[in-house]
Amino acid sequence: MRNGLRTLFILAMALVATSLAAQGTAPAAGQTQGGRGYQPTVGQPGKDVVWVPTPQALVDKMLDMAKVTPKDYLMDLGSGDGRTVITAAKRGLHAQGIEYNPDMVALSKKNAEAAGVSNMASFAQADLFATDFSKADVITMFLLPSINMKLRPTLLDMKPGTRIVSNSFDMEDWEPDQRETVSSPECQTWCTAMLWIVPAKVEGTWQMTGGPLTLTQKFQMLSGTLGSAAISSGRLNGAQIAFTAGGKKYSGTVSGNTITGDGWTATRK
């Protein structure tokens, strides 16, 4: 099934490349334009995926969904021509692109310089699977489902509240917290963004005044019991936890083995 998805993706990219070439917007591989040097081709092969740029309208939507601020540090996995990193830098973020193709890295640096954001946007020629993402507050990506799944354990180990935004491809049973599709003349294909917020890890038994709080966790979704009462509407939003038990709503903040709420606390055994 995964090989089938990859094949479909590559075929779709070939169609996009053919369409763009017919419109005169896609140069041949390595072709120069107006003396500008290396120019990538839509659908060209890469180490893990073929290259297809995320439409600018979706780049903007992805950053909006992640609610980026100048306090955030963004990393774009498979950064291509650098447009996501450069757009983030224009919003005042420090951002870094990770890209395996050295020609694309060089092109991204030139694009960042031309946009006047070289001091905020950086690019590294590196393998996604040998890169430390732990310092990022926001991760953006446009990768194959199989690559997303290989990255998923690493992403889930990031600090609670880290925002992850993907163009078009999901992470199987880890349901996104938000999904948005851009519909505009500027975005005709690959126009759906999905946002995940890394949840705190809360599964286990916690001690609190109302009795033992036993939580079962499936990503951001929670079930379990508080004393003899079943939990409903249990959910995590990063380090923020909320659930209902015994007709009462609880909300609080998770910090390691402690949850602190309004008038209640819980400690993990």
KANORRA-V616912 format. One record per backbone hydrogen bond with DSSP energy under -1.0 kcal/mol. CO is the residue of the C=O (numbers start at 0). NH is the residue of the N-H. Records with the same first field share a line. If there is no record, write none. Layout:
BEGIN
CO=NH  NH
END
This chain:
BEGIN
0=4
1=5
2=6
3=7
4=8
5=9
6=10
7=11
8=12
9=13
10=14
11=15
12=16
13=17
14=18
15=19
16=20
17=21
18=22
19=24
20=23
27=30
32=35
40=43
43=50
50=42
54=58
55=59
56=60
57=61
58=62
59=63
60=64
61=65
62=67
63=66
68=71
72=136  137
73=95
74=139
75=97
78=81
81=85
82=86
83=87
84=88
85=89
87=92
88=91
93=73
94=121
95=75
96=123
97=77  78
98=125
100=104
101=105
102=106
103=107
104=108
105=109
106=110
107=111
108=112
109=113
110=114
111=116
116=119  120
119=94
121=96
123=98
126=129
127=130
132=135
136=162
137=74
138=164
139=76
140=166
143=147
144=148
145=149
146=150
147=151
150=154
151=155
154=157
158=161
161=197
162=138
163=195
164=140
165=193
166=168
170=173
172=174
177=194
179=192
183=186
190=181
191=167
192=179
193=165
194=176  177
195=163
197=160
203=214
204=268
205=212
206=266
207=210
211=226
212=205
213=224
214=203
215=222
217=220
219=235
220=217
222=215
223=230
224=213
225=228
228=225
231=243
233=221
234=241
236=239
237=199
238=253
239=236
240=251
241=234
242=249
243=231
244=247
247=244
249=242
251=240
252=259
254=257
256=267
257=254
258=265
259=252
260=262
263=260
265=258
266=206
END
